[in-house]
Amino acid sequence: MLSDLIRDNRVQMLGCIRQEVLQGLGRQEVFGRIRQSLRPLPDREITALEYELAAEFFNTCRSNGIQGSSTDFLIAACSVTFVLPILTKDKDFERYTEHLPLKLVQVQP
């Protein structure tokens, strides 16, 4: 699914997503291959508005007993601001949707 979206130019990249994808790769040859695959995707600019909204989202979820990473909430804020759904297999984002106006793309197994 991701390959199809990239081929169709329907993917927006954030620097923090690029970092998360790459830092999870242990073997150098896999790291190099994935890095090369991601390089054509320009990073979308993040402004103070998105950082402020991420902090608001963090506080909203935390006050409702839901923990999450700063990166997750930055991704969520960018998704809302840019009006783009999030493609993820991370179950945390499903929990965030209970309190945040997120749209998720369903990934088929």
Backbone as a chain_set.jsonl record, in Angstrom:
{"seq": "MLSDLIRDNRVQMLGCIRQEVLQGLGRQEVFGRIRQSLRPLPDREITALEYELAAEFFNTCRSNGIQGSSTDFLIAACSVTFVLPILTKDKDFERYTEHLPLKLVQVQP", "coords": {"N": [[0.83, -1.188, 0.0], [1.889, 1.279, 0.854], [3.965, 1.585, -1.004], [2.474, 1.885, -3.361], [1.142, 4.3, -2.806], [3.312, 6.055, -2.633], [4.32, 5.863, -5.25], [2.205, 7.031, -6.595], [2.484, 9.633, -5.847], [1.222, 10.457, -3.443], [1.975, 10.799, -0.841], [3.002, 12.467, 2.072], [5.877, 13.614, 3.694], [7.396, 13.834, 6.874], [10.122, 15.12, 8.713], [10.476, 13.935, 11.238], [9.14, 11.523, 10.942], [10.653, 10.285, 8.981], [13.021, 9.968, 10.46], [12.117, 8.221, 12.54], [11.423, 5.914, 11.077], [13.916, 5.184, 9.966], [15.621, 4.908, 12.23], [14.762, 2.607, 13.38], [15.871, 0.525, 12.042], [18.114, -2.043, 11.992], [20.179, -3.385, 10.491], [22.787, -2.346, 8.379], [22.699, -2.458, 5.543], [19.985, -2.624, 5.016], [19.137, -0.242, 6.182], [20.444, 1.604, 4.466], [19.159, 1.038, 2.011], [16.439, 1.632, 2.541], [16.691, 4.315, 3.284], [17.528, 5.439, 0.841], [15.211, 4.941, -0.624], [13.428, 6.662, 0.602], [14.479, 9.163, 0.165], [13.645, 10.668, -2.194], [11.286, 11.824, -1.313], [10.225, 14.873, -0.297], [10.603, 16.685, 2.791], [7.867, 17.874, 4.581], [7.29, 21.157, 5.696], [7.358, 22.081, 9.089], [5.711, 24.171, 11.337], [5.554, 26.644, 14.022], [2.873, 26.553, 14.742], [2.08, 23.848, 14.383], [3.709, 22.597, 16.298], [2.717, 23.77, 18.648], [0.068, 22.85, 18.572], [0.584, 20.127, 18.786], [1.526, 19.999, 21.412], [-0.814, 20.742, 22.714], [-2.451, 18.565, 22.003], [-1.018, 16.514, 23.278], [-1.412, 17.267, 25.965], [-4.222, 17.075, 26.127], [-4.672, 14.315, 25.666], [-3.16, 13.224, 27.746], [-4.514, 14.219, 29.985], [-6.69, 12.647, 29.837], [-5.791, 10.194, 30.497], [-4.2, 8.928, 28.607], [-1.154, 8.066, 27.329], [1.56, 9.147, 25.269], [4.084, 9.57, 22.721], [6.104, 12.489, 22.107], [6.721, 12.752, 19.429], [4.654, 11.268, 18.203], [2.466, 12.922, 18.781], [3.188, 15.203, 17.421], [3.108, 14.287, 14.788], [0.358, 13.766, 14.703], [-0.657, 16.386, 15.03], [0.307, 17.617, 12.693], [-1.054, 16.109, 10.812], [-3.714, 16.899, 11.286], [-3.561, 19.7, 10.857], [-2.613, 19.814, 8.194], [-4.627, 18.518, 6.945], [-4.604, 15.73, 6.339], [-4.787, 12.186, 6.238], [-3.474, 9.675, 8.508], [-1.237, 7.129, 7.819], [-0.678, 4.246, 9.356], [0.482, 1.5, 11.367], [0.606, 1.528, 13.973], [-0.865, 1.053, 16.985], [-1.297, 2.953, 18.932], [-2.198, 5.324, 17.772], [-4.851, 4.78, 17.228], [-5.923, 4.855, 19.782], [-5.545, 7.549, 20.341], [-7.422, 8.721, 18.692], [-9.748, 8.676, 20.107], [-9.884, 11.031, 21.458], [-8.878, 13.006, 19.857], [-9.136, 14.795, 16.727], [-8.482, 12.894, 14.512], [-7.822, 11.298, 11.368], [-7.446, 8.084, 10.175], [-5.716, 5.903, 7.965], [-6.72, 2.796, 7.024], [-4.758, -0.045, 7.339], [-4.333, -2.876, 5.487], [-3.873, -6.27, 6.436]], "CA": [[0.0, 0.0, 0.0], [2.766, 2.448, 0.918], [4.647, 1.705, -2.301], [1.507, 2.435, -4.317], [0.915, 5.707, -2.473], [4.518, 6.801, -3.021], [4.35, 5.893, -6.715], [1.15, 7.951, -7.039], [2.762, 10.957, -5.252], [0.165, 10.755, -2.476], [2.569, 10.709, 0.491], [3.692, 13.623, 2.624], [6.882, 13.147, 4.64], [7.877, 14.718, 7.929], [11.453, 14.717, 9.149], [10.392, 13.043, 12.396], [8.743, 10.202, 10.454], [11.86, 9.757, 8.333], [13.918, 9.543, 11.528], [11.566, 7.048, 13.212], [11.544, 4.755, 10.181], [15.321, 4.803, 9.806], [16.277, 4.507, 13.468], [14.318, 1.268, 13.751], [16.495, -0.459, 11.161], [19.385, -2.44, 12.568], [21.216, -3.775, 9.528], [23.234, -1.199, 7.582], [22.255, -2.55, 4.151], [18.551, -2.3, 5.008], [19.098, 1.193, 6.449], [20.824, 2.299, 3.238], [18.121, 0.84, 0.984], [15.24, 2.398, 2.912], [17.055, 5.733, 3.211], [17.49, 5.808, -0.586], [13.808, 4.922, -1.054], [12.729, 7.814, 1.174], [15.106, 10.439, -0.22], [12.89, 11.509, -3.14], [10.146, 12.455, -0.659], [10.643, 16.074, 0.444], [9.982, 16.867, 4.096], [6.905, 18.965, 4.724], [7.739, 22.092, 6.725], [6.581, 22.144, 10.324], [5.801, 25.514, 11.909], [5.2, 26.769, 15.435], [1.473, 26.153, 14.899], [2.004, 22.396, 14.558], [4.306, 22.261, 17.598], [1.771, 24.176, 19.686], [-1.054, 21.922, 18.527], [1.083, 18.858, 19.315], [1.53, 20.132, 22.87], [-2.228, 20.71, 23.123], [-2.888, 17.172, 21.869], [-0.367, 15.777, 24.361], [-2.113, 17.597, 27.213], [-5.577, 16.522, 26.053], [-4.62, 12.867, 25.862], [-2.645, 12.95, 29.086], [-5.58, 14.489, 30.97], [-7.651, 11.546, 29.702], [-5.127, 8.946, 30.852], [-3.547, 8.314, 27.448], [0.23, 8.493, 27.161], [2.089, 9.039, 23.914], [5.357, 10.252, 22.514], [6.055, 13.824, 21.504], [6.708, 12.557, 17.973], [3.296, 10.872, 17.807], [1.558, 14.072, 18.824], [3.583, 16.104, 16.334], [2.512, 13.685, 13.584], [-1.087, 14.001, 14.789], [-0.905, 17.808, 14.787], [0.531, 17.873, 11.261], [-2.159, 15.471, 10.103], [-4.902, 17.748, 11.42], [-3.292, 20.986, 10.21], [-2.468, 19.64, 6.747], [-5.833, 17.793, 6.52], [-4.141, 14.488, 5.729], [-4.908, 11.034, 7.133], [-2.235, 9.033, 8.931], [-1.075, 5.717, 7.478], [0.119, 3.661, 10.433], [0.094, 0.238, 11.981], [0.792, 1.81, 15.392], [-2.169, 1.037, 17.663], [-1.445, 4.144, 19.767], [-2.982, 6.34, 17.069], [-6.266, 4.438, 17.406], [-6.308, 5.365, 21.099], [-5.593, 9.009, 20.275], [-8.64, 9.156, 17.991], [-10.832, 8.809, 21.084], [-9.902, 12.399, 21.975], [-8.328, 13.934, 18.865], [-9.843, 14.7, 15.433], [-7.592, 12.272, 13.543], [-8.316, 10.343, 10.379], [-6.438, 7.069, 9.949], [-5.859, 5.016, 6.816], [-6.698, 1.397, 7.471], [-3.761, -0.869, 6.678], [-4.781, -4.256, 5.355], [-2.786, -7.213, 6.739]], "C": [[0.877, 1.256, 0.0], [3.486, 2.659, -0.408], [3.729, 2.321, -3.348], [1.266, 3.927, -4.061], [2.109, 6.571, -2.867], [4.578, 6.948, -4.532], [3.344, 6.906, -7.26], [1.335, 9.37, -6.49], [1.688, 11.39, -4.271], [0.669, 10.671, -1.038], [3.225, 12.029, 0.855], [4.659, 13.103, 3.676], [7.198, 14.245, 5.638], [9.252, 14.215, 8.34], [11.414, 13.739, 10.311], [9.94, 11.636, 12.0], [9.936, 9.532, 9.795], [12.809, 9.191, 9.399], [13.401, 8.273, 12.201], [11.692, 5.79, 12.356], [12.988, 4.276, 10.141], [15.968, 4.329, 11.1], [15.834, 3.132, 13.94], [14.97, 0.166, 12.943], [17.891, -0.792, 11.675], [20.49, -2.699, 11.566], [21.515, -2.627, 8.571], [22.734, -1.261, 6.141], [20.761, -2.233, 4.023], [18.374, -0.794, 5.227], [19.384, 1.976, 5.166], [19.757, 2.208, 2.157], [16.876, 1.668, 1.289], [15.523, 3.901, 2.845], [16.987, 6.216, 1.763], [16.048, 5.857, -1.099], [13.058, 6.155, -0.579], [13.265, 9.152, 0.675], [14.308, 11.266, -1.225], [11.705, 12.245, -2.506], [10.618, 13.677, 0.117], [9.916, 16.15, 1.786], [9.046, 18.069, 4.069], [7.361, 19.856, 5.869], [6.78, 22.091, 7.906], [6.813, 23.515, 10.95], [5.459, 25.48, 13.402], [3.766, 26.324, 15.691], [1.349, 24.65, 15.16], [2.602, 21.963, 15.9], [3.371, 22.624, 18.746], [0.575, 23.234, 19.739], [-0.644, 20.549, 19.065], [1.092, 18.883, 20.837], [0.107, 20.086, 23.419], [-2.765, 19.282, 23.075], [-2.297, 16.305, 22.979], [-1.128, 15.999, 25.664], [-3.528, 17.024, 27.246], [-5.559, 15.028, 26.334], [-4.16, 12.518, 27.274], [-3.721, 13.163, 30.14], [-6.681, 13.432, 30.907], [-6.989, 10.189, 29.917], [-4.425, 8.229, 29.712], [-2.161, 8.919, 27.288], [0.642, 8.322, 25.701], [3.379, 9.814, 23.801], [5.138, 11.629, 21.899], [5.988, 13.713, 19.985], [5.321, 12.165, 17.488], [2.364, 12.075, 17.765], [1.927, 15.124, 17.783], [3.023, 15.587, 15.004], [1.006, 13.944, 13.563], [-1.425, 15.457, 14.475], [-0.728, 18.154, 13.318], [-0.602, 17.277, 10.437], [-3.404, 16.356, 10.131], [-4.699, 19.062, 10.67], [-3.253, 20.867, 8.694], [-3.669, 18.932, 6.114], [-5.437, 16.547, 5.713], [-4.329, 13.338, 6.707], [-3.527, 10.446, 7.442], [-2.268, 7.568, 8.527], [-0.152, 5.119, 8.53], [-0.416, 2.305, 10.836], [0.203, 0.356, 13.499], [-0.581, 1.937, 16.06], [-2.378, 2.264, 18.557], [-2.321, 5.191, 19.087], [-4.477, 6.05, 17.16], [-6.767, 4.959, 18.753], [-6.425, 6.883, 21.075], [-6.893, 9.498, 19.631], [-9.843, 9.261, 18.929], [-10.982, 10.26, 21.549], [-9.397, 13.452, 20.987], [-9.029, 13.74, 17.528], [-8.956, 14.118, 14.322], [-8.349, 11.389, 12.574], [-7.173, 9.396, 10.088], [-6.751, 6.288, 8.684], [-5.752, 3.596, 7.353], [-5.699, 0.598, 6.648], [-4.269, -2.317, 6.674], [-3.629, -5.208, 5.651], [-2.304, -7.965, 5.517]], "O": [[0.633, 2.187, -0.767], [3.602, 3.79, -0.881], [4.15, 3.175, -4.128], [1.196, 4.718, -5.002], [1.942, 7.682, -3.371], [4.856, 8.034, -5.042], [3.603, 7.562, -8.269], [0.454, 10.215, -6.645], [1.283, 12.552, -4.261], [-0.125, 10.49, -0.114], [3.921, 12.633, 0.038], [4.296, 12.236, 4.471], [7.259, 15.425, 5.294], [9.51, 13.012, 8.316], [12.225, 12.814, 10.371], [10.317, 10.662, 12.65], [10.199, 8.352, 10.024], [13.329, 8.084, 9.26], [14.173, 7.337, 12.411], [12.033, 4.722, 12.865], [13.248, 3.08, 10.271], [16.796, 3.42, 11.064], [16.472, 2.549, 14.816], [14.657, -1.009, 13.136], [18.746, 0.087, 11.778], [21.626, -2.273, 11.774], [20.601, -2.013, 8.021], [22.38, -0.23, 5.569], [20.331, -1.642, 3.032], [17.571, -0.149, 4.552], [18.649, 2.902, 4.822], [19.483, 3.189, 1.466], [16.326, 2.324, 0.404], [14.674, 4.671, 2.394], [16.446, 7.288, 1.492], [15.706, 6.715, -1.913], [12.159, 6.644, -1.264], [12.572, 10.166, 0.757], [14.3, 12.491, -1.108], [11.178, 13.188, -3.097], [11.346, 13.532, 1.099], [8.763, 15.734, 1.905], [9.406, 19.144, 3.588], [7.778, 19.353, 6.912], [5.56, 22.1, 7.742], [7.95, 23.969, 11.079], [5.124, 24.435, 13.959], [3.474, 25.772, 16.752], [0.607, 24.227, 16.046], [2.07, 21.071, 16.561], [3.247, 21.867, 19.709], [0.12, 22.862, 20.82], [-1.438, 19.882, 19.728], [0.71, 17.905, 21.48], [-0.15, 19.473, 24.455], [-3.451, 18.84, 23.997], [-2.989, 15.463, 23.552], [-1.449, 15.049, 26.378], [-3.977, 16.541, 28.286], [-6.341, 14.533, 27.147], [-4.712, 11.622, 27.913], [-3.833, 12.379, 31.082], [-7.505, 13.332, 31.816], [-7.555, 9.155, 29.563], [-4.089, 7.051, 29.833], [-2.013, 10.131, 27.131], [0.127, 7.454, 24.996], [3.724, 10.613, 24.672], [4.12, 11.889, 21.257], [5.285, 14.483, 19.33], [4.857, 12.676, 16.469], [1.572, 12.229, 16.836], [1.059, 15.86, 17.315], [2.524, 16.367, 14.193], [0.448, 14.298, 12.525], [-2.371, 15.731, 13.738], [-1.527, 18.904, 12.757], [-1.054, 17.887, 9.467], [-4.066, 16.536, 9.108], [-5.58, 19.489, 9.925], [-3.794, 21.717, 7.987], [-3.725, 18.765, 4.896], [-5.873, 16.347, 4.579], [-4.056, 13.498, 7.897], [-2.554, 10.69, 6.73], [-3.213, 6.849, 8.851], [1.031, 5.456, 8.584], [-1.598, 2.003, 10.672], [-0.074, -0.6, 14.224], [-1.358, 2.831, 15.727], [-3.515, 2.584, 18.903], [-3.102, 5.872, 19.752], [-5.286, 6.978, 17.167], [-7.893, 5.445, 18.858], [-7.31, 7.445, 21.719], [-7.403, 10.561, 19.984], [-10.85, 9.875, 18.574], [-12.059, 10.673, 21.979], [-9.481, 14.65, 21.254], [-9.474, 12.634, 17.223], [-8.711, 14.777, 13.312], [-9.38, 10.808, 12.911], [-6.061, 9.829, 9.788], [-7.915, 6.042, 8.369], [-4.799, 3.253, 8.053], [-5.776, 0.564, 5.42], [-4.587, -2.888, 7.717], [-2.517, -4.988, 5.173], [-1.397, -8.79, 5.619]]}, "num_chains": 1, "name": "protein.A"}
